Amino acid sequence: MDKTNRVFISFALRDTELRDKLIEQLKQTHPELNIVFMSEKKSWENSWKAECQGQVDGCDGAIGIITKNISRADGQLWELRCVLEAQMKLLLIGDDEVCEMSAKKLPELIRDEDILPWGSSSISSFLNRLK
């Protein structure tokens, strides 16, 4: 029996529509995935941070949707910090604007991380590495 992977999706609250688009894409191409995300972002609350850490820890990998909104997205930055501290496999995807953005404009946390263009081949390749 194939293993069912749990994938955490990190996104800025202003990018909820992109999260929904990604989930729809994943349901069509990888229906076996268990998709996890934090619908509320309460990065100022310790209980939210603990819950987020627990959700991330139970996953096999994470996909971060990176947009210009990340600089104001404390909740998303906390989620990504949890993923990176867990040394979990991480795929960062963004649009052309973000992929061409100077690293100086990105938060220090992800400044050295590769951000790939949003595409089904990048996502499928990443998900295949989780198996």
DODREN-602051 format. One record per atom (N, C-alpha, C): residue number from 0; atom name; x, y, z. Coordinates in steps of 0.05 Angstrom, whole numbers, padded with zeros to 5 digits, m for minus. Each point is the difference from the previous one (the first is absolute). Example, Ala and Ser with C-alpha at 12.3 -4.5 7.8 and 13.67 -1.06 7.14 Angstrom:
<pts>
+-----+----+--------+--------+--------+
:   i : at :     px :     py :     pz :
+-----+----+--------+--------+--------+
:   0 :  N :  00264 : m00114 :  00156 :
:   0 : CA : m00018 :  00024 :  00000 :
:   0 :  C :  00018 :  00024 :  00000 :
:   1 :  N : m00007 :  00021 : m00014 :
:   1 : CA :  00016 :  00024 :  00001 :
:   1 :  C : m00015 :  00022 :  00014 :
+-----+----+--------+--------+--------+
</pts>
This chain:
<pts>
+-----+----+--------+--------+--------+
:   i : at :     px :     py :     pz :
+-----+----+--------+--------+--------+
:   0 :  N :  00017 : m00024 :  00000 :
:   0 : CA : m00017 :  00024 :  00000 :
:   0 :  C :  00018 :  00025 :  00000 :
:   1 :  N : m00007 :  00019 : m00017 :
:   1 : CA :  00015 :  00025 : m00001 :
:   1 :  C : m00004 :  00016 :  00025 :
:   2 :  N :  00022 :  00014 :  00007 :
:   2 : CA : m00001 :  00018 :  00023 :
:   2 :  C : m00016 :  00025 : m00007 :
:   3 :  N : m00016 :  00009 :  00017 :
:   3 : CA : m00014 :  00025 : m00004 :
:   3 :  C :  00016 :  00022 :  00014 :
:   4 :  N :  00009 :  00019 : m00016 :
:   4 : CA :  00016 :  00022 :  00010 :
:   4 :  C : m00017 :  00023 :  00011 :
:   5 :  N :  00010 :  00012 :  00021 :
:   5 : CA : m00012 :  00024 :  00011 :
:   5 :  C :  00017 :  00023 : m00009 :
:   6 :  N : m00012 :  00020 : m00012 :
:   6 : CA :  00015 :  00023 : m00010 :
:   6 :  C : m00012 :  00025 :  00012 :
:   7 :  N :  00017 :  00016 :  00012 :
:   7 : CA : m00008 :  00025 :  00013 :
:   7 :  C :  00002 :  00022 : m00021 :
:   8 :  N : m00020 :  00017 : m00002 :
:   8 : CA :  00001 :  00023 : m00018 :
:   8 :  C :  00002 :  00026 :  00016 :
:   9 :  N :  00020 :  00015 : m00005 :
:   9 : CA :  00005 :  00025 :  00013 :
:   9 :  C : m00007 :  00023 : m00019 :
:  10 :  N : m00015 :  00020 :  00009 :
:  10 : CA : m00009 :  00022 : m00017 :
:  10 :  C : m00006 :  00024 :  00018 :
:  11 :  N :  00002 :  00023 : m00012 :
:  11 : CA : m00009 :  00025 :  00013 :
:  11 :  C : m00030 :  00001 : m00001 :
:  12 :  N : m00012 :  00011 :  00021 :
:  12 : CA : m00030 :  00002 :  00000 :
:  12 :  C : m00011 :  00015 : m00025 :
:  13 :  N :  00015 :  00019 : m00009 :
:  13 : CA : m00009 :  00014 : m00024 :
:  13 :  C :  00001 : m00017 : m00025 :
:  14 :  N :  00012 : m00024 :  00002 :
:  14 : CA :  00003 : m00018 : m00023 :
:  14 :  C : m00018 : m00025 :  00002 :
:  15 :  N : m00022 :  00003 :  00014 :
:  15 : CA : m00019 : m00022 :  00003 :
:  15 :  C : m00009 : m00011 : m00026 :
:  16 :  N : m00005 :  00017 : m00020 :
:  16 : CA : m00009 : m00009 : m00026 :
:  16 :  C :  00021 : m00018 : m00013 :
:  17 :  N :  00026 :  00007 :  00003 :
:  17 : CA :  00022 : m00016 : m00011 :
:  17 :  C :  00001 : m00027 :  00014 :
:  18 :  N : m00004 :  00001 :  00027 :
:  18 : CA : m00001 : m00026 :  00015 :
:  18 :  C : m00022 : m00018 : m00011 :
:  19 :  N : m00024 :  00011 : m00005 :
:  19 : CA : m00022 : m00015 : m00011 :
:  19 :  C :  00007 : m00011 : m00027 :
:  20 :  N :  00013 :  00016 : m00017 :
:  20 : CA :  00008 : m00009 : m00026 :
:  20 :  C :  00020 : m00023 :  00002 :
:  21 :  N :  00019 :  00002 :  00018 :
:  21 : CA :  00019 : m00022 :  00004 :
:  21 :  C : m00013 : m00025 :  00009 :
:  22 :  N : m00018 :  00002 :  00019 :
:  22 : CA : m00014 : m00023 :  00011 :
:  22 :  C : m00016 : m00014 : m00022 :
:  23 :  N : m00014 :  00016 : m00017 :
:  23 : CA : m00015 : m00011 : m00022 :
:  23 :  C :  00019 : m00015 : m00019 :
:  24 :  N :  00023 :  00012 : m00006 :
:  24 : CA :  00019 : m00013 : m00018 :
:  24 :  C :  00010 : m00026 :  00013 :
:  25 :  N :  00006 :  00000 :  00025 :
:  25 : CA :  00010 : m00024 :  00014 :
:  25 :  C : m00021 : m00022 :  00000 :
:  26 :  N : m00025 :  00007 :  00005 :
:  26 : CA : m00022 : m00019 :  00000 :
:  26 :  C : m00003 : m00014 : m00027 :
:  27 :  N :  00005 :  00015 : m00021 :
:  27 : CA : m00003 : m00012 : m00027 :
:  27 :  C :  00024 : m00017 : m00007 :
:  28 :  N :  00024 :  00008 :  00007 :
:  28 : CA :  00024 : m00015 : m00008 :
:  28 :  C :  00009 : m00020 :  00020 :
:  29 :  N : m00005 :  00004 :  00026 :
:  29 : CA :  00009 : m00017 :  00021 :
:  29 :  C : m00022 : m00004 :  00021 :
:  30 :  N : m00022 : m00013 : m00008 :
:  30 : CA : m00023 : m00003 :  00018 :
:  30 :  C :  00006 : m00015 :  00026 :
:  31 :  N :  00022 : m00014 :  00001 :
:  31 : CA :  00007 : m00015 :  00024 :
:  31 :  C :  00012 :  00017 :  00022 :
:  32 :  N :  00007 :  00025 : m00006 :
:  32 : CA :  00013 :  00017 :  00020 :
:  32 :  C : m00019 :  00008 :  00022 :
:  33 :  N :  00011 :  00002 :  00023 :
:  33 : CA : m00014 :  00012 :  00023 :
:  33 :  C :  00011 :  00028 :  00003 :
:  34 :  N : m00016 :  00020 : m00006 :
:  34 : CA :  00009 :  00028 :  00000 :
:  34 :  C : m00007 :  00014 :  00026 :
:  35 :  N :  00021 :  00013 :  00012 :
:  35 : CA : m00003 :  00012 :  00026 :
:  35 :  C :  00008 :  00030 : m00003 :
:  36 :  N : m00016 :  00017 :  00013 :
:  36 : CA :  00008 :  00029 :  00001 :
:  36 :  C : m00013 :  00012 :  00024 :
:  37 :  N :  00010 :  00023 :  00007 :
:  37 : CA : m00011 :  00016 :  00023 :
:  37 :  C : m00018 :  00022 : m00013 :
:  38 :  N : m00026 : m00003 :  00004 :
:  38 : CA : m00018 :  00019 : m00013 :
:  38 :  C :  00000 :  00027 :  00015 :
:  39 :  N :  00007 :  00000 :  00025 :
:  39 : CA :  00002 :  00025 :  00016 :
:  39 :  C :  00030 :  00004 :  00005 :
:  40 :  N :  00008 :  00025 :  00000 :
:  40 : CA :  00028 :  00007 :  00006 :
:  40 :  C :  00000 :  00018 :  00024 :
:  41 :  N :  00006 : m00011 :  00023 :
:  41 : CA :  00001 :  00015 :  00025 :
:  41 :  C :  00028 : m00002 :  00012 :
:  42 :  N :  00019 :  00011 : m00015 :
:  42 : CA :  00028 : m00004 :  00007 :
:  42 :  C :  00007 :  00014 :  00027 :
:  43 :  N : m00017 :  00016 :  00010 :
:  43 : CA :  00006 :  00013 :  00026 :
:  43 :  C : m00009 : m00018 :  00023 :
:  44 :  N : m00014 : m00022 : m00005 :
:  44 : CA : m00009 : m00018 :  00021 :
:  44 :  C :  00017 : m00024 :  00002 :
:  45 :  N :  00010 : m00006 :  00024 :
:  45 : CA :  00017 : m00023 :  00005 :
:  45 :  C : m00015 : m00026 : m00006 :
:  46 :  N : m00026 : m00001 :  00006 :
:  46 : CA : m00015 : m00024 : m00006 :
:  46 :  C : m00002 : m00006 : m00030 :
:  47 :  N : m00003 :  00022 : m00016 :
:  47 : CA : m00001 : m00004 : m00029 :
:  47 :  C :  00027 : m00010 : m00010 :
:  48 :  N :  00022 :  00011 :  00011 :
:  48 : CA :  00027 : m00008 : m00008 :
:  48 :  C :  00004 : m00030 :  00006 :
:  49 :  N : m00009 : m00008 :  00023 :
:  49 : CA :  00003 : m00028 :  00008 :
:  49 :  C : m00017 : m00018 : m00018 :
:  50 :  N : m00024 :  00008 : m00006 :
:  50 : CA : m00017 : m00016 : m00018 :
:  50 :  C :  00012 : m00001 : m00028 :
:  51 :  N :  00011 :  00022 : m00009 :
:  51 : CA :  00013 :  00000 : m00027 :
:  51 :  C :  00024 : m00019 :  00000 :
:  52 :  N :  00016 :  00001 :  00021 :
:  52 : CA :  00023 : m00018 :  00002 :
:  52 :  C : m00009 : m00029 : m00001 :
:  53 :  N : m00021 : m00007 :  00013 :
:  53 : CA : m00011 : m00027 :  00000 :
:  53 :  C : m00010 : m00008 : m00027 :
:  54 :  N : m00013 :  00018 : m00014 :
:  54 : CA : m00010 : m00007 : m00027 :
:  54 :  C :  00023 : m00004 : m00019 :
:  55 :  N :  00020 :  00017 :  00001 :
:  55 : CA :  00024 : m00003 : m00017 :
:  55 :  C :  00015 : m00026 :  00006 :
:  56 :  N :  00004 : m00006 :  00026 :
:  56 : CA :  00015 : m00024 :  00007 :
:  56 :  C : m00013 : m00025 : m00010 :
:  57 :  N : m00026 : m00001 : m00004 :
:  57 : CA : m00013 : m00023 : m00010 :
:  57 :  C :  00000 : m00004 : m00030 :
:  58 :  N :  00015 :  00018 : m00014 :
:  58 : CA :  00000 : m00001 : m00029 :
:  58 :  C :  00026 : m00011 : m00012 :
:  59 :  N : m00002 : m00009 : m00025 :
:  59 : CA :  00023 : m00011 : m00014 :
:  59 :  C :  00015 :  00021 : m00015 :
:  60 :  N : m00013 :  00022 : m00007 :
:  60 : CA :  00012 :  00022 : m00015 :
:  60 :  C : m00018 :  00024 :  00001 :
:  61 :  N :  00009 :  00022 : m00011 :
:  61 : CA : m00015 :  00025 :  00000 :
:  61 :  C :  00004 :  00015 : m00026 :
:  62 :  N : m00022 :  00014 : m00008 :
:  62 : CA :  00001 :  00017 : m00023 :
:  62 :  C : m00006 :  00028 :  00010 :
:  63 :  N :  00017 :  00019 : m00006 :
:  63 : CA : m00004 :  00028 :  00007 :
:  63 :  C : m00007 :  00016 : m00024 :
:  64 :  N : m00023 :  00014 :  00001 :
:  64 : CA : m00008 :  00018 : m00022 :
:  64 :  C :  00012 :  00027 :  00007 :
:  65 :  N :  00019 :  00009 : m00016 :
:  65 : CA :  00014 :  00025 :  00005 :
:  65 :  C : m00009 :  00021 : m00019 :
:  66 :  N : m00010 :  00022 :  00012 :
:  66 : CA : m00009 :  00023 : m00016 :
:  66 :  C :  00013 :  00025 :  00014 :
:  67 :  N : m00006 :  00023 : m00012 :
:  67 : CA :  00009 :  00025 :  00012 :
:  67 :  C : m00011 :  00004 :  00028 :
:  68 :  N : m00021 : m00014 :  00007 :
:  68 : CA : m00013 :  00003 :  00026 :
:  68 :  C :  00016 : m00012 :  00023 :
:  69 :  N :  00021 : m00016 : m00006 :
:  69 : CA :  00014 : m00014 :  00021 :
:  69 :  C :  00014 :  00019 :  00020 :
:  70 :  N :  00007 :  00024 : m00009 :
:  70 : CA :  00014 :  00018 :  00018 :
:  70 :  C : m00017 :  00009 :  00023 :
:  71 :  N : m00027 : m00002 : m00003 :
:  71 : CA : m00018 :  00008 :  00021 :
:  71 :  C : m00015 : m00024 :  00012 :
:  72 :  N :  00009 : m00024 : m00006 :
:  72 : CA : m00014 : m00024 :  00008 :
:  72 :  C :  00014 : m00015 :  00022 :
:  73 :  N : m00003 :  00011 :  00025 :
:  73 : CA :  00014 : m00012 :  00023 :
:  73 :  C : m00008 : m00029 :  00004 :
:  74 :  N : m00026 : m00006 : m00004 :
:  74 : CA : m00009 : m00028 :  00003 :
:  74 :  C :  00014 : m00019 : m00019 :
:  75 :  N :  00002 :  00008 : m00025 :
:  75 : CA :  00013 : m00016 : m00020 :
:  75 :  C :  00030 : m00003 :  00006 :
:  76 :  N :  00012 :  00021 :  00009 :
:  76 : CA :  00028 : m00002 :  00007 :
:  76 :  C :  00005 : m00019 :  00023 :
:  77 :  N : m00019 : m00001 :  00019 :
:  77 : CA :  00002 : m00019 :  00023 :
:  77 :  C : m00003 : m00028 : m00011 :
:  78 :  N : m00019 : m00004 : m00018 :
:  78 : CA : m00004 : m00027 : m00012 :
:  78 :  C :  00026 : m00009 : m00014 :
:  79 :  N :  00011 :  00017 : m00016 :
:  79 : CA :  00025 : m00007 : m00014 :
:  79 :  C :  00023 : m00005 :  00018 :
:  80 :  N :  00001 :  00016 :  00022 :
:  80 : CA :  00021 : m00005 :  00020 :
:  80 :  C : m00002 : m00028 :  00012 :
:  81 :  N : m00025 : m00008 :  00006 :
:  81 : CA : m00005 : m00027 :  00011 :
:  81 :  C :  00009 : m00021 : m00020 :
:  82 :  N : m00006 :  00004 : m00025 :
:  82 : CA :  00008 : m00020 : m00021 :
:  82 :  C :  00030 : m00001 : m00002 :
:  83 :  N :  00013 :  00023 : m00001 :
:  83 : CA :  00030 :  00000 : m00003 :
:  83 :  C :  00013 : m00012 :  00024 :
:  84 :  N : m00010 :  00007 :  00024 :
:  84 : CA :  00012 : m00011 :  00025 :
:  84 :  C : m00003 : m00030 :  00001 :
:  85 :  N : m00022 : m00011 : m00011 :
:  85 : CA : m00004 : m00029 : m00001 :
:  85 :  C :  00016 : m00013 : m00022 :
:  86 :  N :  00014 :  00016 : m00016 :
:  86 : CA :  00016 : m00010 : m00022 :
:  86 :  C : m00017 : m00017 : m00019 :
:  87 :  N : m00024 :  00009 : m00004 :
:  87 : CA : m00020 : m00014 : m00017 :
:  87 :  C :  00005 :  00008 : m00029 :
:  88 :  N : m00007 : m00017 : m00018 :
:  88 : CA :  00001 :  00007 : m00028 :
:  88 :  C : m00019 :  00023 : m00006 :
:  89 :  N :  00010 :  00020 : m00014 :
:  89 : CA : m00016 :  00024 : m00004 :
:  89 :  C :  00002 :  00009 : m00029 :
:  90 :  N : m00023 :  00006 : m00012 :
:  90 : CA : m00001 :  00011 : m00027 :
:  90 :  C : m00012 :  00028 :  00003 :
:  91 :  N :  00014 :  00020 : m00009 :
:  91 : CA : m00010 :  00028 : m00001 :
:  91 :  C : m00007 :  00006 : m00029 :
:  92 :  N : m00025 :  00008 : m00004 :
:  92 : CA : m00009 :  00007 : m00027 :
:  92 :  C : m00010 :  00029 :  00000 :
:  93 :  N :  00003 :  00012 : m00023 :
:  93 : CA : m00009 :  00028 : m00003 :
:  93 :  C : m00005 :  00007 : m00029 :
:  94 :  N : m00011 :  00023 : m00004 :
:  94 : CA : m00005 :  00009 : m00027 :
:  94 :  C :  00026 :  00013 : m00012 :
:  95 :  N : m00002 :  00009 : m00024 :
:  95 : CA :  00024 :  00011 : m00013 :
:  95 :  C :  00011 :  00024 :  00015 :
:  96 :  N : m00018 :  00016 :  00011 :
:  96 : CA :  00008 :  00024 :  00015 :
:  96 :  C :  00018 : m00008 :  00024 :
:  97 :  N : m00008 : m00020 :  00015 :
:  97 : CA :  00015 : m00009 :  00023 :
:  97 :  C :  00026 : m00013 : m00008 :
:  98 :  N : m00002 : m00017 : m00020 :
:  98 : CA :  00024 : m00015 : m00009 :
:  98 :  C :  00022 :  00019 : m00010 :
:  99 :  N : m00008 :  00024 : m00010 :
:  99 : CA :  00020 :  00019 : m00009 :
:  99 :  C :  00007 :  00021 :  00021 :
: 100 :  N : m00013 : m00001 :  00023 :
: 100 : CA :  00004 :  00019 :  00021 :
: 100 :  C :  00028 : m00003 :  00011 :
: 101 :  N :  00012 :  00022 :  00007 :
: 101 : CA :  00026 :  00000 :  00012 :
: 101 :  C : m00001 : m00014 :  00027 :
: 102 :  N :  00019 : m00016 :  00007 :
: 102 : CA :  00001 : m00014 :  00025 :
: 102 :  C : m00001 :  00020 :  00024 :
: 103 :  N :  00010 :  00024 : m00004 :
: 103 : CA :  00000 :  00020 :  00021 :
: 103 :  C : m00029 :  00008 :  00008 :
: 104 :  N : m00019 : m00003 : m00018 :
: 104 : CA : m00028 :  00007 :  00006 :
: 104 :  C : m00015 : m00023 :  00014 :
: 105 :  N :  00012 : m00023 :  00002 :
: 105 : CA : m00012 : m00023 :  00013 :
: 105 :  C :  00007 :  00000 :  00030 :
: 106 :  N : m00017 : m00011 :  00017 :
: 106 : CA :  00008 : m00003 :  00028 :
: 106 :  C :  00025 : m00017 :  00003 :
: 107 :  N :  00016 :  00007 :  00019 :
: 107 : CA :  00025 : m00014 :  00004 :
: 107 :  C : m00003 : m00030 :  00003 :
: 108 :  N : m00022 : m00009 :  00011 :
: 108 : CA : m00005 : m00028 :  00004 :
: 108 :  C :  00001 : m00017 : m00026 :
: 109 :  N : m00009 :  00012 : m00022 :
: 109 : CA : m00001 : m00015 : m00025 :
: 109 :  C :  00018 :  00012 : m00021 :
: 110 :  N :  00017 :  00019 :  00007 :
: 110 : CA :  00017 :  00014 : m00019 :
: 110 :  C :  00018 : m00019 : m00016 :
: 111 :  N :  00009 : m00021 :  00013 :
: 111 : CA :  00019 : m00018 : m00013 :
: 111 :  C : m00014 : m00025 : m00012 :
: 112 :  N : m00026 : m00001 :  00002 :
: 112 : CA : m00016 : m00022 : m00011 :
: 112 :  C : m00007 :  00005 : m00029 :
: 113 :  N : m00001 : m00022 : m00016 :
: 113 : CA : m00009 :  00003 : m00028 :
: 113 :  C : m00031 :  00002 :  00000 :
: 114 :  N : m00009 :  00019 : m00017 :
: 114 : CA : m00028 :  00003 : m00005 :
: 114 :  C : m00005 : m00007 : m00029 :
: 115 :  N : m00015 : m00022 : m00004 :
: 115 : CA : m00005 : m00009 : m00028 :
: 115 :  C : m00026 :  00011 : m00010 :
: 116 :  N : m00001 :  00003 : m00027 :
: 116 : CA : m00025 :  00009 : m00012 :
: 116 :  C : m00022 : m00021 :  00006 :
: 117 :  N : m00024 :  00010 :  00004 :
: 117 : CA : m00023 : m00017 :  00005 :
: 117 :  C : m00006 : m00016 : m00025 :
: 118 :  N :  00003 : m00026 :  00002 :
: 118 : CA : m00006 : m00017 : m00023 :
: 118 :  C : m00004 : m00028 :  00009 :
: 119 :  N : m00016 : m00015 : m00015 :
: 119 : CA : m00006 : m00027 :  00008 :
: 119 :  C :  00024 : m00018 :  00000 :
: 120 :  N :  00020 :  00006 : m00017 :
: 120 : CA :  00024 : m00018 : m00001 :
: 120 :  C :  00016 :  00004 :  00026 :
: 121 :  N :  00003 :  00025 :  00009 :
: 121 : CA :  00015 :  00005 :  00025 :
: 121 :  C : m00014 : m00014 :  00024 :
: 122 :  N : m00026 :  00003 :  00000 :
: 122 : CA : m00015 : m00011 :  00023 :
: 122 :  C :  00001 : m00031 : m00001 :
: 123 :  N : m00005 : m00011 : m00023 :
: 123 : CA :  00000 : m00030 : m00003 :
: 123 :  C :  00028 : m00011 :  00007 :
: 124 :  N :  00021 :  00013 : m00009 :
: 124 : CA :  00027 : m00010 :  00006 :
: 124 :  C :  00005 :  00001 :  00030 :
: 125 :  N : m00009 :  00021 :  00013 :
: 125 : CA :  00003 :  00002 :  00029 :
: 125 :  C : m00015 : m00022 :  00014 :
: 126 :  N : m00025 : m00004 : m00008 :
: 126 : CA : m00017 : m00020 :  00014 :
: 126 :  C :  00010 : m00028 : m00005 :
: 127 :  N :  00011 : m00006 : m00023 :
: 127 : CA :  00012 : m00026 : m00005 :
: 127 :  C :  00024 : m00005 :  00018 :
: 128 :  N :  00014 :  00020 :  00008 :
: 128 : CA :  00023 : m00003 :  00018 :
: 128 :  C : m00009 : m00007 :  00028 :
: 129 :  N : m00025 :  00005 :  00007 :
: 129 : CA : m00010 : m00006 :  00027 :
: 129 :  C : m00005 : m00030 :  00004 :
: 130 :  N : m00004 : m00014 : m00022 :
: 130 : CA : m00007 : m00029 :  00002 :
: 130 :  C :  00023 : m00017 :  00007 :
+-----+----+--------+--------+--------+
</pts>
